[in-house]
């Protein structure tokens, strides 16, 4: 009836070993919408992170900012005190 059922049938009848290229193509077709949506989400997030005021940031800093923006649910669970303590463990001249 659909591509998902076809791929399940391939595995159940062990045809995925015989027609491995067709099975690989089926997997790619089924994964493509998910992969495309996540990439589009990251590019739309880049509009928030890299704006006119921050247009000349380097690649490493941009990558770090995007990771914290995209994974903000995880980073909201981190306590500020833990970040400050981790920062203070290094050789710093300024105490926060």
C-alpha positions in Angstrom: 0.0 0.0 0.0 2.8 2.4 0.8 6.6 2.6 0.9 6.8 1.8 4.6 4.8 -1.4 4.2 7.0 -2.3 1.2 10.2 -1.9 3.3 8.7 -4.0 6.1 7.7 -6.7 3.6 11.3 -6.7 2.2 12.7 -7.5 5.7 10.0 -10.0 6.6 10.6 -12.0 3.4 14.4 -11.5 3.5 14.3 -9.9 0.1 16.3 -6.9 1.5 19.5 -9.1 1.2 18.8 -10.0 -2.4 17.6 -6.6 -3.5 19.9 -4.5 -1.2 20.1 -1.5 -3.6 16.3 -1.2 -3.8 16.1 -1.6 0.0 18.7 1.1 0.5 16.8 3.4 -1.9 13.6 2.7 0.1 15.3 3.6 3.4 16.7 6.9 1.9 13.2 7.8 0.6 11.7 7.2 4.0 14.4 9.2 5.9 14.6 12.2 3.5 11.6 14.2 4.9 12.9 13.9 8.5 16.5 14.9 7.5 15.3 17.8 5.4 13.1 19.1 8.2 15.9 19.1 10.8 18.2 21.0 8.4 15.6 23.6 7.7 15.0 24.0 11.4 18.7 24.7 11.9 18.8 27.2 9.1 15.8 29.1 10.4 17.5 29.2 13.8 20.5 30.8 12.2 18.4 33.9 11.5 17.9 34.4 15.3 21.5 33.8 16.2 23.3 35.5 13.3 21.6 38.9 12.8 22.9 42.3 11.6 24.5 43.0 14.9 26.4 39.7 14.9 27.1 39.3 11.2 30.9 38.8 11.4 31.2 36.0 13.9 33.6 33.1 13.2 32.5 29.6 12.3 33.4 28.1 15.7 31.5 30.7 17.7 28.5 30.4 15.3 28.5 26.7 15.7 28.6 26.9 19.5 25.8 29.5 19.5 23.6 27.3 17.2 24.1 24.2 19.3 23.0 26.1 22.4 20.0 27.6 20.6 18.8 24.4 18.9 19.3 22.3 22.1 18.0 25.0 24.4 15.7 22.6 26.2 18.7 20.6 27.4 20.7 23.8 28.3 17.8 25.2 30.3 18.3 22.3 32.7 21.9 23.3 33.4 22.2 25.5 36.6 24.0 28.8 36.3 26.1 27.9 39.4 27.5 24.8 37.6 28.6 26.9 34.7 30.2 29.5 36.9 32.0 26.8 39.0 33.3 25.1 35.8 34.5 28.5 34.5 36.3 29.3 37.8 38.2 26.0 37.8 40.3 27.3 35.0 43.2 29.7 35.6 41.1 33.0 35.6 42.1 36.4 36.7 38.6 37.5 37.4 36.3 35.9 40.0 32.6 35.9 39.0 
